[in-house]
Amino acid sequence: MDVGAMADEVWPSIEDSVRAAVSGAHFTGGAAVETFEQEWASYCEIPYAVGVANGTDALHLALRALGVGHGDEVVVPASTFVATAEAVVLAGGVPRFADVDPETLLMTVDTMAAAVTTRTVGVIAVHLYGQTPDMDAMESAVRNRGLFLVEDAAQAHGARWNGRPAGAFGDAACFSFYPGKNLGAFGDAGAVVTTDGDLAERIRSLANHGRAAGNHHSHLMVGTTSRLDSLQALVLSAKLARLPAWTEARQKVVAQYRADLTDVAGIRLLKEHPLAHHVYHLFVVRVPDRERFGADLLRHGVQSGVHYARAVHQQPAFVPFADAPLAEAEKGAAEVLSLPLYPHLGMEQVGRVIEVVQLLLDERGANDRAVG
Ligand SMILES: Cc1ncc(COP(=O)(O)O)c(C=O)c1O
């Protein structure tokens, strides 16, 4: 992950405004935050954006603003980062884990439906690795059950389904701007986008100690502090101008991976739906004996990652919420491996990664034949 190259690219364009913000002591709120919120809403093609401190808060506050309270169940996919389920518990709710499609590792309408009970109040669809599930089907399945729908778009800045942007399907979509994300701050940051102005105001209030709009001294709800810092907003505005080019760079890298690694024995690529506009936060493949494969890659100088080593319901903190094995999420977690992917990755380096992967797969194939 070359977060430094993205930072270097934007730094000259923000140096002066960061200095001005520091000398003017503009550290929280103000014009920089308002500008970024407007720019983010407009990029997402959704009317309202509320900046918050991080992606976990974005989810937690959206759930609270939607009324999640003690004992309310919210369905989440078991293949995601723990924050999706964490937010449900932080809001006072109970996560219900849904299995995923083995081809995409995304929750489907069927796996979602299997997790719904009479206590379920809502569903969080996760746009894992940069790809949304079938959101037309998800939206109608969730609405038909009278539930709310939140999109966890922490890995999906600019993703679309069938031409519609993340955030257009759910009551709200939640983003993380953690430095390693497709759009990342110089620290932690997040945002919620929504088409519902009242919901946006409730989230804004909860993120600001439950204050009444326009009345600093009146606290209507028990809220929290979850501000988007002014300095982070300046960084995010500058990086947002480059996001389309960076997303294209990611797509080019993945096109090469897919061209050379599709239908290669010993490695399985995840399926991409033609209606999904994938923004490739991560390029995840499935390989048996993943730990050894990762170690072999590293021996050849290729750094890989694992997202995520266990399905969330297998994590000790979430075992108390798990009531059944979820076969596909568990099998997926044992096999996933993320190959290098970032906008400044040169095509020569991509070629080298592909060469090493092919070499290791050939070695594995030869060993298997020798044993067989
Ligand atoms: C799918 C998903 N949801 C939520 C989060 C939480 O975001 P943050 O780390 O900004 O709290 C992340 C980020 O790691 C994520 O990948």
PDBQT file of the ligand as one rigid body, heavy atoms in Angstrom, charges set to zero:
ROOT
HETATM    1  C1  LIG A 401     -16.075  -2.428   5.327  1.00  0.00    +0.000 C 
HETATM    2  C2  LIG A 401     -15.614  -1.434   6.362  1.00  0.00    +0.000 A 
HETATM    3  N1  LIG A 401     -16.514  -0.911   7.204  1.00  0.00    +0.000 NA
HETATM    4  C3  LIG A 401     -16.169  -0.002   8.112  1.00  0.00    +0.000 A 
HETATM    5  C4  LIG A 401     -14.867   0.424   8.268  1.00  0.00    +0.000 A 
HETATM    6  C5  LIG A 401     -14.541   1.360   9.369  1.00  0.00    +0.000 C 
HETATM    7  O1  LIG A 401     -13.889   2.531   8.994  1.00  0.00    +0.000 OA
HETATM    8  P1  LIG A 401     -12.879   3.279   9.970  1.00  0.00    +0.000 P 
HETATM    9  O2  LIG A 401     -11.631   2.470  10.054  1.00  0.00    +0.000 OA
HETATM   10  O3  LIG A 401     -12.677   4.607   9.317  1.00  0.00    +0.000 OA
HETATM   11  O4  LIG A 401     -13.548   3.398  11.299  1.00  0.00    +0.000 OA
HETATM   12  C6  LIG A 401     -13.897  -0.066   7.392  1.00  0.00    +0.000 A 
HETATM   13  C7  LIG A 401     -12.514   0.429   7.460  1.00  0.00    +0.000 C 
HETATM   14  O5  LIG A 401     -11.576  -0.179   7.772  1.00  0.00    +0.000 OA
HETATM   15  C8  LIG A 401     -14.263  -1.036   6.428  1.00  0.00    +0.000 A 
HETATM   16  O6  LIG A 401     -13.373  -1.559   5.572  1.00  0.00    +0.000 OA
ENDROOT
TORSDOF 0
